[in-house]
Amino acid sequence: MSQATPLRPADAPVTIFGPDFPFAYDDWLASPAGLGQLPASRMGTEVAIVGGGMAGMVAAFELMKLGLKPVVYEASRMGGRLRSQAFEGGRGVVAELGGMRFPRSSTAFFHYVRQLGLQTQPFPNPLTPAAGSTVIDLEGQTHYARTLDDLPPLFREVAEAWAEALETGAGFGDLQQALRQRDVPRLKALWDQLVPLWDDRTFYDFVAQSPAFARLSFRHREVFGQVGFGTGGWDSDFPNTMLEILRVVLTGCDEDQHLIVGGAQQVPLGLWNLAPAQLNHWPVGTTLSALHQGGPRPGVRAIARAADGRLAITDAWGTTRHYEAALVTCQSWLLTTQIDCDEALFSQKMWMALDRTRYMQSSKTFVMVDRPFWKDVDPATGRDRMSMTLTDRLTRGTYLFDNGDDKPGVICLSYSWMSDALKMLPLPVDKRVRLALDALKRIYPTLDIESHIIGDPITVSWESDPNFLGAFKGA
């Protein structure tokens, strides 16, 4: 494999460049020549886009710029898993029910954020300046910290063991350096050595067999799963293939994360209403919204091969339209649960792969509060009244969102995955709030969170939504 472009400097930032299929999407998007060219005879050709989430909206936006006519089908609300739900009367204050923290290494995503002129802020992850302070509560023991150095030695031992395990078990430093410099031959050579070793082995296997963790106690492994570092605990990912975890940490997906001020759903909705500066075929000022007369087509009921060889797509109300091409961006399980998809469109091996794709459960519960009261200092301790909280209790992760002293604040009382999310699944929102508050009361016994709550709480369980059936793709 040859290197087509010059290497980047050795200190270049980490970006999501590979490792499986290295491609500089950010450079491609920034090219003044655009993504490509189409023959004049194809201008205005309709292409179906099934799903109005981030993937579907980006595809539609870029196809429109090329001169095609994307036709977006959406079954519920545009934005997909970028769902920012406003609190009633909250002056624009939102609960981020889906994607809420975005790594700077995701340069293609931030390409669109910049195009839309959206503001970002560092996300209040544990032990970051944006969080201010962090409380870790495990087995009834509570620790208050602003940095890793404020915690007992066990936590540093866990962090150092994880770093050592990555280096000795995966050659992390060399791999990430190749990724930084976009050294494709080197990156692929290193990655291809790991694929046969770890494709069929789990994250937990990697941790348990590593010399770094093997010489420590089981408690260290347990703490790593419950608390982790960066974005929180790792135990819900333990069943995943180690390659999937390497894809996350190599590309910096768990570091330097930012939120979108006003809500992440502004990104896909912004693309729907954005008139591109460069546009083929269509009049200047054309938007996706204008091409759709203001709204997407209904959800898709059926996909089949028509007699003329094109794809026949039937919407929820029975209208069938034919397309030469269709991009299906929705959750893959929907092709067997929500959409009557002609089995002949894919091989049986492909159907098996689509149906066996694993999705992870996720639950969040939010309340709006009168002000960011957690910044108040307890005169008895000199500590913040409340902190970003990681715990082995059912809340797992509690995040605090400061919208300014003159606006209501938001608390994500509980953010949990997998079995912890399933505990919330059958419960109504009020019960979820009560359980979360009771758990937090055991961590902050003198704090009256309830007195600060205003408006109605908001919750989500992504696995209960028939159009999503889960939050994250596992492996």
SULBEL-V86243 format. One record per backbone hydrogen bond with DSSP energy under -0.5 kcal/mol. NH is the residue of the N-H (numbers start at 0). CO is the residue of the C=O. Records with the same first field share a line. If there is no record, write none. Layout:
NH->CO ; CO
This chain:
3->1
7->180
11->8
15->104
16->14
17->15
24->22
27->23
28->24
29->25
30->26 ; 27
33->30
41->38
42->38 ; 39
43->66
44->41
46->68
47->324
48->70
49->326
50->48 ; 72
53->78
56->52
57->53
58->54
59->55
60->56
61->57
62->58
63->59
64->60
65->61
66->62 ; 63
67->62
68->44
69->67
70->46
71->69
72->48
73->296
78->51
79->76
81->78
82->80
83->81
84->82 ; 94
85->83
86->92
89->86
92->89
94->84
95->93
96->82 ; 94
97->82
98->80
101->257
103->255
105->102
106->104
109->105
110->106
111->107 ; 108
112->108
113->109
114->110
115->111
116->113
117->112
120->258
122->256
124->122
127->124
130->127
131->127
132->130
133->144
134->387
135->142
136->134 ; 389
137->135 ; 140
140->137
141->139
142->135
144->133
149->146
150->147
154->151
155->151
156->152
157->153
158->154
159->155
160->156
161->157
162->158
163->159
164->160
165->161
166->162
167->163
168->164
169->165
170->166
171->165
174->170
175->171
176->172
177->173
178->174
179->175
180->176
181->177 ; 178
182->177
183->181
186->182
187->183
188->184
189->185
190->186
191->187
192->188 ; 189
193->189 ; 190
194->190
195->191
197->193
198->194
200->197
202->237 ; 239
203->237
205->201
206->202
207->203
208->204
209->205 ; 206
213->209
214->210
215->212
219->216
220->216
221->217
222->218
223->219
224->220
225->221
226->222
227->222
228->231
230->228
232->225
233->223
234->224
236->233
237->234
239->236
241->197 ; 200
242->197
243->240
244->240
245->241
246->242
247->243
248->244
249->245
250->246
251->248
252->247
253->247
254->251
257->101
258->120
260->118 ; 258
262->259
265->262
266->263
267->263
268->264
269->265
270->266
271->267
272->268
273->269
275->273 ; 285
279->64
281->279
285->282
288->271
290->286
291->287 ; 288
292->289
293->288
294->291
296->71
300->313
301->313
302->339
303->311
305->303 ; 309
308->305
310->322
311->303 ; 309
312->310 ; 320
313->301 ; 311
314->318
315->298
317->314
320->312
322->310
323->45
326->47
327->325
328->49 ; 326
329->49
333->330
334->331
335->332
336->332
337->333
338->333
339->300
340->334 ; 338
341->302 ; 339
344->341
345->342
350->346
351->347
352->348
353->349
354->350
355->351
356->352 ; 353
359->471
362->415
363->459
364->413
365->457
366->410
367->453
368->408
369->451
372->370
374->371
375->372
377->382
378->376
380->377
381->377
384->373 ; 375
385->373
387->132
388->397
389->134
390->395
391->136
395->392
396->394 ; 414
397->388
398->411
400->409
401->399
402->400
406->403
408->368
409->400
410->366
411->398
412->364 ; 410
413->364
414->394 ; 396
415->362
417->360
419->416
420->416 ; 417
421->417
422->418
423->420
424->420
425->421
426->423
431->427
432->428
433->429
434->430
435->431
436->432
437->433
438->434
439->435
440->436
441->437 ; 438
442->438 ; 439
443->439
446->443
448->446
451->448
452->448 ; 449
453->367
457->365
459->363
461->361
463->460
464->461
465->463
467->464
468->461 ; 464
469->461
470->359
471->359
473->357 ; 471
